[in-house]
Amino acid sequence: MDKLELLRRFVSVADTGSFTETAERLNLPKSAVSSSISKLEEHLNSRLLHRSTRRITLTEAGKELLPQANTLLAEMIELENRFQQQNDTLNGLIRMDMPSRFFASVVLPHLGDWYAQHPNTHIRLIGADHRIDPIKEQVDILVRAGKLEDSDLIARPLGTMSMVNCASPGYLNHHGTPATIDDLSSHYVVDYSPGHSVQPDGFDYVDHHGKLQSVPVANQISVSTTDAYLGAALHGLGIIQLPRAGVAGFLASGVLVEVLPEYVCEPMPVAMLYTSRRYLPRRIDEFMNWLATRFEQYNG
């Protein structure tokens, strides 16, 4: 087997601490991962891992090998980039994670154009609305909306999206249309809590002094994905706050109705995140440029 592939599997095991997680990450049988490590150990005549039923850890030899393996793999990526730039052909896997609504609205409608230019690339989408570990999941690009958490990731801002409050006609017929913030005491919002986070229920808006305010509002349903958030509003379960561009079609057709236009929350920042600027494969750099253009057109 290719020695670089053995090193790639070793680095993945070192990152995850698990043959099982590495097998899932690389879409390989667990036995193939274990066999690869054994072959590498045999080739180097050194034991690289301490194996136990609970956790796999690096031996001293493994600790010495890991940074050199990372450097060698990064240099290989850089070499591939150099030759891809010469023949103008992009190849390989692009692994990304972004909210499902963002993918469906911004990326999916234009993927045919991307593949027309770069047919030898392959895209794998996770589509999680909650925070993931991009290194553990081996994700090349993340798209995140809202305030970014502190991390070692490199952020490339895409822009901001203006927000809108809306609800279905059925909901408004049943509960009435709120005209003031005080009216929200007799209304419901759809609560959006991605992942396992627990956020206070409420309605956010920027007041006339430019200060962000949050008013507690009851809810009947709490969801963790953007698709479910929109779907709950479409079925009359409460008021939602989403980027205007994402619901423009629903507003134009009357499926959703804007409410409280004077009480809108602050624009939502959107950014791409990735792990390394120095060893960024060309296919990833090109895709991020393409995605930035798609977002600008979508949000414009």
C-alpha positions as CSV (number, residue, x, y, z in Angstrom):
1,M,0.0,0.0,0.0
2,D,1.0,3.6,-0.6
3,K,3.2,4.8,2.3
4,L,1.4,8.2,2.2
5,E,-1.9,6.5,2.7
6,L,-0.6,4.6,5.7
7,L,0.6,7.9,7.2
8,R,-2.8,9.5,6.5
9,R,-4.6,6.7,8.3
10,F,-2.1,6.9,11.2
11,V,-2.7,10.7,11.5
12,S,-6.4,10.1,11.6
13,V,-6.1,7.5,14.3
14,A,-3.9,9.9,16.3
15,D,-6.6,12.6,15.9
16,T,-9.6,10.4,16.9
17,G,-7.9,8.0,19.3
18,S,-10.1,5.3,17.8
19,F,-9.9,2.8,15.0
20,T,-13.7,2.8,14.8
21,E,-14.0,6.6,14.4
22,T,-11.2,6.6,11.8
23,A,-12.9,3.8,9.9
24,E,-16.1,5.9,9.8
25,R,-14.3,9.1,8.9
26,L,-12.4,7.4,6.0
27,N,-15.3,5.1,5.0
28,L,-13.1,2.0,5.5
29,P,-13.6,-1.2,7.4
30,K,-12.2,-1.1,10.9
31,S,-9.9,-4.1,10.0
32,A,-8.4,-2.1,7.2
33,V,-7.4,0.7,9.5
34,S,-5.9,-1.6,12.1
35,S,-4.0,-3.5,9.4
36,S,-2.7,-0.3,8.0
37,I,-1.2,0.8,11.3
38,S,0.3,-2.7,11.8
39,K,2.0,-2.4,8.3
40,L,3.3,1.0,9.1
41,E,4.7,-0.2,12.5
42,E,6.3,-3.2,10.7
43,H,7.8,-0.9,8.0
44,L,9.2,1.5,10.6
45,N,10.1,-1.3,13.0
46,S,8.6,0.7,15.8
47,R,5.4,0.5,17.9
48,L,3.4,3.7,17.3
49,L,0.3,3.1,19.4
50,H,-0.8,1.9,22.8
51,R,-3.9,-0.1,22.2
52,S,-6.6,-0.6,24.9
53,T,-10.3,-1.4,24.9
54,R,-11.1,2.2,25.9
55,R,-8.6,4.4,24.1
56,I,-5.7,4.4,21.7
57,T,-2.8,6.6,22.6
58,L,0.6,7.4,21.0
59,T,3.8,5.8,22.1
60,E,6.9,8.0,22.2
61,A,7.7,6.8,18.7
62,G,4.2,7.8,17.6
63,K,4.5,11.2,19.2
64,E,7.8,11.7,17.3
65,L,6.2,10.6,14.0
66,L,3.0,12.5,14.1
67,P,4.3,16.1,13.4
68,Q,6.6,14.8,10.7
69,A,3.7,12.9,9.1
70,N,1.5,16.0,9.2
71,T,4.3,18.0,7.5
72,L,4.8,15.3,4.8
73,L,1.1,15.1,4.0
74,A,0.9,18.9,3.9
75,E,3.8,19.1,1.5
76,M,2.1,16.5,-0.6
77,I,-1.0,18.7,-0.8
78,E,1.2,21.7,-1.7
79,L,2.8,19.6,-4.5
80,E,-0.6,18.5,-5.8
81,N,-1.7,22.1,-5.8
82,R,1.3,23.2,-7.9
83,F,0.6,20.6,-10.6
84,Q,-3.1,21.2,-10.6
85,Q,-2.5,24.9,-11.2
86,Q,-0.4,23.9,-14.2
87,N,-3.0,21.7,-15.8
88,D,-6.0,23.8,-14.5
89,T,-7.8,20.6,-13.4
90,L,-9.3,20.2,-9.9
91,N,-9.6,16.8,-8.4
92,G,-10.6,15.3,-5.0
93,L,-13.0,15.5,-2.2
94,I,-14.4,18.7,-0.7
95,R,-15.9,18.1,2.8
96,M,-18.1,20.8,4.1
97,D,-20.6,21.5,6.9
98,M,-23.2,24.2,6.8
99,P,-26.8,24.7,7.9
100,S,-29.2,22.7,5.7
101,R,-31.2,25.7,4.6
102,F,-28.0,27.5,3.5
103,F,-27.0,24.5,1.4
104,A,-30.4,24.1,-0.2
105,S,-30.8,27.9,-0.9
106,V,-27.3,29.1,-1.8
107,V,-25.3,26.0,-2.9
108,L,-27.5,23.3,-4.3
109,P,-29.2,25.4,-7.1
110,H,-25.8,26.1,-8.6
111,L,-23.9,22.8,-8.1
112,G,-24.5,21.8,-11.7
113,D,-22.5,24.8,-12.8
114,W,-19.6,23.9,-10.4
115,Y,-19.5,20.3,-11.7
116,A,-19.6,21.5,-15.3
117,Q,-16.3,23.3,-14.6
118,H,-14.8,20.7,-12.2
119,P,-16.3,17.3,-12.9
120,N,-13.5,15.5,-11.1
121,T,-14.4,16.9,-7.7
122,H,-16.7,15.3,-5.2
123,I,-18.6,17.0,-2.4
124,R,-19.5,15.5,0.9
125,L,-22.0,17.5,3.0
126,I,-22.6,17.0,6.7
127,G,-25.3,19.6,7.0
128,A,-25.3,19.9,10.8
129,D,-26.9,23.0,12.4
130,H,-24.9,22.5,15.6
131,R,-21.2,23.0,16.2
132,I,-18.9,20.2,15.1
133,D,-15.1,19.7,15.5
134,P,-13.8,20.2,11.9
135,I,-10.5,18.4,12.7
136,K,-12.2,15.4,14.2
137,E,-14.8,15.3,11.4
138,Q,-12.1,16.1,8.7
139,V,-14.2,19.0,7.3
140,D,-12.5,21.4,4.9
141,I,-15.0,24.2,5.0
142,L,-17.6,25.3,7.6
143,V,-20.2,27.9,7.0
144,R,-21.5,29.5,10.2
145,A,-24.2,32.2,10.7
146,G,-24.3,34.5,13.8
147,K,-21.5,35.5,16.2
148,L,-18.5,33.2,15.9
149,E,-17.1,31.5,18.9
150,D,-13.4,31.8,19.8
151,S,-11.4,29.1,18.1
152,D,-8.2,28.4,16.2
153,L,-10.1,28.3,12.9
154,I,-9.5,30.9,10.2
155,A,-12.6,32.9,9.3
156,R,-13.4,34.4,5.9
157,P,-16.5,36.7,6.3
158,L,-19.1,36.3,3.5
159,G,-21.3,39.3,4.6
160,T,-24.4,40.0,6.6
161,M,-28.0,39.1,5.9
162,S,-30.9,41.4,6.8
163,M,-33.5,39.8,8.9
164,V,-37.3,39.7,8.9
165,N,-40.0,38.6,11.3
166,C,-42.8,36.5,9.8
167,A,-45.6,34.1,10.5
168,S,-48.1,32.1,8.4
169,P,-51.5,33.6,7.5
170,G,-53.2,30.8,9.5
171,Y,-51.3,31.6,12.6
172,L,-52.2,35.3,12.3
173,N,-55.8,34.5,11.7
174,H,-55.9,32.5,14.9
175,H,-53.8,34.7,17.2
176,G,-54.1,38.1,15.5
177,T,-51.3,40.3,14.0
178,P,-49.0,41.9,16.6
179,A,-48.6,45.6,16.2
180,T,-46.3,46.3,19.2
181,I,-43.8,44.5,21.3
182,D,-46.3,44.3,24.1
183,D,-48.7,42.4,21.9
184,L,-46.2,39.5,21.9
185,S,-47.4,38.5,25.4
186,S,-50.3,36.7,23.7
187,H,-48.2,35.1,20.9
188,Y,-45.8,32.3,20.3
189,V,-42.4,32.1,18.7
190,V,-40.8,29.0,17.3
191,D,-37.8,28.3,19.5
192,Y,-34.5,27.5,17.7
193,S,-31.9,25.7,19.8
194,P,-29.3,24.0,17.6
195,G,-27.5,20.9,18.9
196,H,-27.8,20.4,22.6
197,S,-27.8,24.1,23.5
198,V,-30.4,25.6,25.7
199,Q,-31.2,29.2,24.7
200,P,-33.7,31.5,26.4
201,D,-37.0,31.7,24.5
202,G,-37.6,35.2,23.1
203,F,-38.0,37.7,20.4
204,D,-34.9,39.8,19.5
205,Y,-34.9,43.2,18.0
206,V,-32.9,46.4,17.8
207,D,-34.6,49.3,19.5
208,H,-34.7,52.9,18.4
209,H,-31.5,53.7,20.2
210,G,-29.6,50.9,18.3
211,K,-29.5,48.5,21.3
212,L,-30.3,44.9,21.0
213,Q,-33.2,43.8,23.1
214,S,-34.7,40.4,23.8
215,V,-38.3,40.0,25.0
216,P,-39.4,36.6,26.5
217,V,-42.1,35.0,24.4
218,A,-43.8,31.7,24.9
219,N,-43.3,28.8,22.5
220,Q,-45.0,25.6,21.7
221,I,-42.2,23.9,19.9
222,S,-38.4,23.9,20.1
223,V,-36.3,22.8,17.0
224,S,-32.7,22.3,16.3
225,T,-32.5,22.6,12.5
226,T,-33.2,25.6,10.2
227,D,-35.5,23.4,8.0
228,A,-37.6,22.5,11.0
229,Y,-37.6,26.1,12.2
230,L,-39.1,27.3,8.8
231,G,-41.4,24.3,8.6
232,A,-42.9,25.0,12.0
233,A,-43.8,28.6,11.0
234,L,-45.2,27.4,7.7
235,H,-47.5,25.1,9.7
236,G,-48.7,27.9,11.9
237,L,-46.8,27.2,15.1
238,G,-45.4,30.6,15.8
239,I,-43.4,33.7,14.7
240,I,-39.9,33.2,13.3
241,Q,-36.9,35.5,12.6
242,L,-34.9,34.5,9.5
243,P,-32.7,36.2,6.8
244,R,-35.0,38.0,4.4
245,A,-33.3,36.4,1.4
246,G,-34.1,33.0,2.7
247,V,-37.9,33.6,2.8
248,A,-38.3,36.1,0.0
249,G,-40.3,33.6,-2.1
250,F,-42.6,32.7,0.7
251,L,-43.3,36.4,1.5
252,A,-43.9,37.2,-2.2
253,S,-46.4,34.3,-2.5
254,G,-48.2,35.2,0.7
255,V,-47.3,31.8,2.3
256,L,-45.6,33.9,5.0
257,V,-46.5,37.4,6.2
258,E,-44.1,40.0,7.6
259,V,-44.9,41.2,11.1
260,L,-43.5,43.9,13.3
261,P,-41.2,45.5,10.6
262,E,-40.1,48.2,13.0
263,Y,-38.7,45.6,15.4
264,V,-36.2,43.6,13.5
265,C,-33.1,41.9,15.0
266,E,-29.6,42.9,13.9
267,P,-28.3,41.7,10.6
268,M,-26.8,38.1,10.7
269,P,-23.1,37.8,9.9
270,V,-22.2,34.7,7.8
271,A,-18.6,33.4,7.5
272,M,-16.7,30.5,6.1
273,L,-14.2,28.8,8.4
274,Y,-11.3,26.5,7.7
275,T,-8.3,25.1,9.6
276,S,-5.2,26.2,7.7
277,R,-4.2,29.0,5.3
278,R,-0.8,27.6,4.5
279,Y,-1.7,24.2,3.3
280,L,-5.1,24.9,1.7
281,P,-5.7,22.6,-1.3
282,R,-6.4,24.4,-4.5
283,R,-9.8,22.8,-4.9
284,I,-10.8,24.1,-1.5
285,D,-9.6,27.6,-2.2
286,E,-11.5,27.6,-5.6
287,F,-14.6,26.3,-4.0
288,M,-14.6,29.0,-1.3
289,N,-14.2,31.6,-4.0
290,W,-17.1,30.1,-5.9
291,L,-19.2,30.0,-2.7
292,A,-18.4,33.6,-1.9
293,T,-19.7,34.6,-5.3
294,R,-22.9,32.5,-4.9
295,F,-23.6,34.1,-1.5
296,E,-23.1,37.6,-2.9
297,Q,-25.6,36.9,-5.7
298,Y,-28.1,35.2,-3.3
299,N,-27.9,38.0,-0.7
300,G,-27.7,40.9,-3.2
